Amino acid sequence: MKTPQGDLAALLFEASDRHWRDRIARSWTVQCREEQRARLRTVIALSVELDRIKAIDSFATGLHAQAIEAVIEGDWRLAADHAEWCKFDEEHEDLRARCAPIWEGYRAILIGAVEDARRRAAGIPVVKS
C-alpha cells in the first residue's frame, strides 16, 4: 500500500538522482577533450583498483567510491582528501595495519591524478604513456 510519505520519498529520491546526474553531466561536458580523457583514464584506473580491493576487503569501499565521482566532477580538493583518508591515520592501529596496505595503490592513483590536474591547471604539459 502506498502512503503519502512513500510517494514523497520516491519523488525526493528521483529529484536528487536527477540533480546528481545533471551535475555530473555538466561538470563533464564543459571540459576540453584533454581534460575529459585525463579524468576518464583516472576513473578507469580507480574503478579497476576498487574492484580489486572489494575482492579482498569491503571496509570503506562505499566511501572511497565517492572519490571516483569527485574525479568525474573535477573536484580535486575532495579527491586529495580521499587520498589522505586512504592512509587510515585516524583509525585504530589494527584497522590501519590491515587497510592502509590494501588501499595504497588506490591512494597512489588519486595522488597522481591530483598532481596532474594541478599541472594542467597551471598550463604545464602532462605526458602520460
C-alpha positions in Angstrom: 0.0 0.0 0.0 1.3 3.4 -1.0 1.5 6.1 1.6 1.9 9.9 1.0 5.2 9.6 2.8 6.3 6.9 0.4 5.3 8.9 -2.6 7.1 11.9 -1.3 10.2 9.9 -0.6 10.2 8.5 -4.1 9.8 12.0 -5.6 12.6 13.3 -3.5 14.9 10.4 -4.4 14.1 10.9 -8.1 14.7 14.7 -7.9 18.0 14.1 -6.1 19.1 11.4 -8.6 18.2 13.7 -11.5 20.1 16.6 -9.9 23.2 14.3 -9.4 23.1 13.1 -13.0 22.7 16.7 -14.3 25.6 17.9 -12.1 27.9 15.1 -13.3 26.9 15.7 -17.0 27.5 19.5 -16.7 30.9 19.1 -15.0 32.0 16.6 -17.7 30.7 18.2 -20.8 32.2 21.7 -20.2 35.7 20.3 -20.1 38.1 20.3 -23.0 38.8 16.9 -24.6 42.2 16.6 -23.0 40.7 17.1 -19.5 37.9 14.6 -20.3 40.5 12.0 -21.4 42.6 12.6 -18.3 39.6 12.2 -16.0 38.5 9.1 -17.9 41.9 7.4 -17.5 41.8 8.1 -13.8 38.2 6.9 -13.4 39.1 3.6 -15.2 42.2 3.1 -13.1 40.3 3.8 -9.8 37.5 1.5 -10.8 39.8 -1.4 -11.6 41.7 -0.8 -8.3 38.4 -0.5 -6.3 37.2 -3.9 -7.8 40.5 -5.4 -6.7 40.1 -4.0 -3.2 36.4 -5.2 -3.0 37.6 -8.8 -3.7 39.9 -8.5 -0.6 38.0 -6.4 1.9 34.8 -4.3 1.9 35.8 -1.8 4.6 35.4 1.8 3.3 34.7 0.9 -0.3 31.5 2.9 -0.4 33.2 6.0 1.0 36.1 5.8 -1.4 33.9 5.1 -4.4 32.9 8.7 -3.9 36.5 9.6 -5.0 35.5 8.4 -8.5 32.6 10.9 -8.5 35.0 13.6 -7.4 37.3 12.9 -10.3 34.4 12.9 -12.8 33.3 16.3 -11.4 36.9 17.6 -11.3 36.7 18.2 -7.5 40.4 17.8 -7.0 40.2 19.0 -3.4 37.8 16.2 -2.5 40.0 13.7 -4.4 43.0 14.8 -2.4 41.0 14.4 0.8 40.2 10.8 -0.2 43.8 10.2 -0.9 44.6 11.3 2.7 41.7 9.2 4.1 43.2 6.1 2.4 46.1 6.3 4.8 43.6 5.4 7.6 45.6 7.6 10.1 42.6 8.3 12.3 41.6 4.6 12.6 42.6 2.1 15.3 46.1 0.7 14.8 44.8 -2.8 13.9 42.5 -1.4 11.3 45.1 0.9 9.8 47.6 -2.0 9.6 45.0 -4.1 7.8 43.6 -1.4 5.4 46.4 1.0 4.6 48.4 -1.5 2.5 45.3 -2.6 0.6 44.4 1.0 -0.3 48.0 2.0 -1.2 47.5 1.6 -5.0 44.2 3.5 -4.9 45.8 6.3 -3.0 48.7 6.5 -5.4 46.3 6.8 -8.4 44.5 9.6 -6.6 47.6 11.5 -5.7 48.9 11.2 -9.3 45.6 12.4 -10.7 45.5 15.4 -8.3 49.1 16.4 -9.2 48.4 16.1 -12.9 45.3 18.2 -12.6 47.3 20.9 -10.8 49.9 20.8 -13.6 47.2 21.0 -16.3 45.6 24.0 -14.4 49.0 25.8 -14.4 49.4 25.1 -18.1 52.3 22.6 -17.6 52.1 19.7 -20.1 51.3 16.3 -18.6 52.8 13.4 -20.5 51.1 10.0 -19.9 52.3 6.8 -21.5 
